[in-house]
Amino acid sequence: MNKINVKFLTDEALATIKANLDKFTKIVKENPSDSSSFIAELPEECFVEKKYPIEDFELEVDGDGDYSKVDVDNAITLYEHLCCLPKHVLGDERFWMWLILEKCYAATIQAMPMESGKKIIADHWLFGQGRRRGLMFGALSRAYYRVQLTKDDTLEDAYELTKFATQNYMRYREFTWRGYSNNKTIVTGALKGEKKAIAKYGDTIETIKDYYPSIAKHISQLGSVMLLDFMREDYILDSVLAFCDSLAEANNIMPIK
């Protein structure tokens, strides 16, 4: 595809949305596949172009309405096309709003339908709960960061952990969305430990009460966040697997043969 420059939603348009959340929520519910009615209610010239070129792209929607079928592919597409951008662009809600409204509207709505919550626009399009939570909760941004934190070029399939995390968000979000660190080493080490535990015990181990929150708590107890940030991936992996072994034993779950 061709190169395009990214855009930002203007400050005036952003303020208009924030001041009329109920109105825009209603518009989205009535127009789940086309953003033109939404954009028509914004001030003229509601996007401003920035001189940051990316390869143009499109996200998929599933014909049967099951976004899980296209989730991982769309997340990888986002990452591969946006990873060249500077952090201050990726960290700006005005950038993500441009993507949602002009590039990825239908996929965004299928990924997170308006009916799934009263504050979808405020909390999952905009940074209604702050910048960090906004990035990790955002309908599109969370998909991008899921790939950024799980892509591992040392593996034969660099997206193996991305796919593993996407199959069950609990495997990932307890120590990213809800946890204490977005350190890639911690994330990949923990996911590799979790993956080995499932290979050893089967999916049954995931039925243990508070299984993934317990793993996140265990990691936090390995040391302070500062110390965790200096721990090697293999140490995190081995620690998580040993902890999973102890949980399996306590719950009478035997290794599969």
PyMOL commands that set and color helices and strands:
alter all, ss='L'
color gray80, all
select helices_A, chain A and resi 11-19+21-30+36-40+67-69+71-82+87-90+93-103+105-111+114-116+120-125+131-137+141-150+160-167+170-173+184-201+203-207+211-221+225-228+233-250
alter helices_A, ss='H'
color red, helices_A
select strands_A, chain A and resi 3-9+47-55
alter strands_A, ss='S'
color yellow, strands_A
deselect
rebuild
show_as cartoon
